[in-house]
Structure formats: structure tokens, C-alpha cells
Amino acid sequence: MAVDVPALHPVPDGPVAYRQRLRWLGPLLALLVPFVALVSAAVIAEAVDCTGRACAAKGAGVFTLTLGSLPTAMLVGIPFEGGSARYLLAVSTSTAVWLVVGAVAGQRATRAAVATWRDWWREYLLLAGAMWCGVLLALAVVAVALGGNLL
């Protein structure tokens, strides 16, 4: 006598197709967090009034959000040098880095036979957090090397 057990959360199109979807859409989804951080930095830069110490806090927040979303910006010389070519290089290389982070998160999340978006987010946040810690460490090293006069 066979008992029919209803599936609580069926896997759309089967587990293999779901794993492929994680691997294909993961790199594109990886661009979401840095995009939101960059838009947040732009909104803070425009919306928050700048008076006294609040100006320094606003600048630090905007600068940190921007470097978090564009992790290769310091490698190409931003904030010490400007120019549209430098900004374009920072955006394009950072986009490539985030796509690779998303792809690696997809590969790591789908090592298990049954993988979910929760697994992908766990791997992605682990990798992104490590990258953000590296950016903040580089920023601290530059700040110490310049004697606290970062800009």
C-alpha cells in the first residue's frame, strides 16, 4: 500500500534546473547589493544637510558605501585622482568582481544536491563580507599612511 505524501515545497522544473538557475542568476543578483549601496550613497549625499561634524559623518558614510560597492576604486586611484576614464574603469572592474563573487557563490551553494536561494545568499554574504572587510582594512591602512588626512 503506497501512501501519497504531498510535497510541501516542490522544486520548480526539478532539482537540476533549480541548481542551474542558481548558477545563472546568481551573478546578476550579486549586482543588487552594491547597486543599492551606491544608490543609498547618492541619496545620502544629496539629502543630508552638511553642517559642522555632520558633514564629516556624512562624507565618511558616503565614502564607505561607495567603496563598498566599488571595491576596485582604490586600486585605480580613486579618491586621489579623478576623471571619467578612472571612474569608468572602477565601475567596470567592480562590476566584474561582483559578477565573479555571484558566480562563486552559485558554485559553492550548489555543491549540495538540493540547493536553495538561502544557500546562495549565505555564500554570497560570506564572500561579500570578506571583500568589504578587505576594503575597510585597505582604507584604514591608507588613512594611517596619510596621517589621518584621507581626502
Secondary structure, DSSP 8 states (H G I E B T S, - for coil): -------SS--TT-HHHHHHHHHHHHHHHTTHHHHHHHHHHHHHHHHS---THHHHHHHHHHHHHHHHH-TTTTTTTTTTS--HHHHHHHHHHHHHHHHHHHHHHHHHHTTSSS--HHHHHHHHHHHHHHHHHHHHHHHHHHHHHTTT---
